Amino acid sequence: MALSVCSVGPWNLNPKALSTPSFSFKSLKFPPFWPTQKVKMGPLSVSPMGFGTWAWGNQFLWGYQESMDNELQQIFNMALDYDINLFDTADSYGTGRLNGQSEKLLGRFIREFQEKKGSKRDIVIATKFAAYPWRLTPGQFVNACRASLDRMQIEQIGIGQLHWSTANYAPLQELALWDGLVAMYEKGLVKGVGVSNYGPKQLLKIHDYLKDRGVPLCSAQVQFSLLSTGKDQLEIKSICDSLGVRMIAYSPLGLGMLTGKYSPSKLPSGPRALLFKQILPGLDPLLSSLRDIANKRRKTMSQVAINWCICKGTVPIPGVKSIKQAEENLGALGWRLSSDDLLRLDYAANESPRRMIQNIFQTR
């Protein structure tokens, strides 16, 4: 297996140095958790962290412009060069005329990377299919999967996920969508199936339903971070562990609140400012703990927050839209927080008076 060396805090090694006669492997103390170490997600092997692509096409919340595409391609290439092989997207990512833009960009980046490198990589695309009200039959859901395949111009999707549950407002539609997941799996359009924004009760129901149809549930994606550790999240994690389902943690940085880059007097632009204005004033104890541990570890607060998710047994998928963010996210790999660090962060999170708001599509 090829050795991949990336910039992760104190393990900042120049790859060229590895080939020089003066470099001695005996002097190198390897960290216990290399980025190349994969984790199981159903039939797939994925990196311990993936990259989220919600911002790739979203103008409203993330200020996407098509002029960003070159940098996004560099981010994609960098991820693969450092053994990150999981990319999360959705058929609804992208605003207005750019709907589906995230999938289109991923497909283009995959093709151009493979043409440049001259070989195929084990790339796992996890895309989510929206439970739109007009998707009423299994066949329509399968057609949604085929449309995603067409946008990305790939033969098979790694994980096909139901973006949210309709149990709260259209339970009959949900049964049809479950059958759609079964059909796309049986047709070989996806290697595995997963769900997103499912609460404990619905997660158990769909797991048993799929199991009866001979389809294993390989992943459950949920909002999970130091700002999102409520009763439901912990129960979902426990269920996933007991069923052998891998939990994917989205928004591991709380939309940026856990990065240390913002304060009540320094808010982000756009709609996020309203949310930050409500939550940030009560986060001083948690952010202080994050900052102290980051300084001690010679890491950034973002890297500590992502590493916390990894240590909890989840696969975090922080969003990236700049080279700087990608490099910082990579620094969350190659090391692990100590048990004392984890206890301190857990305590600070539990004592925090404010939490991230629950996704409106999250079910019980």
Secondary structure, DSSP 4 states (H G I P E B T S, - for coil): --------TT----GGGGGSTT--GGG----SS-TT--EEETTEEE-SS-EE-TTTT-HHHH---GGGHHHHHHHHHHHHHTT--EEEEETT-S-GGGTTHHHHHHHHHHHHHHHHHSS----EEEEEE---TT--SHHHHHHHHHHHHHHHT-S-EEEEEE-S--TTT-HHHHHHHHHHHHHHHHTTSEEEEEEES--HHHHHHHHHHHHHTT--EEEEEEE-BTTB--HHHHHHHHHHHHHTPEEEEE-TTGGGTTSS--BTTBPPSSTHHHHHHHHGGG-HHHHHHHHHHHHHHT--HHHHHHHHHHHTT-EE--B--SHHHHHHHHTTSS----HHHHHHHHHHHHH-S--PPPPTT---
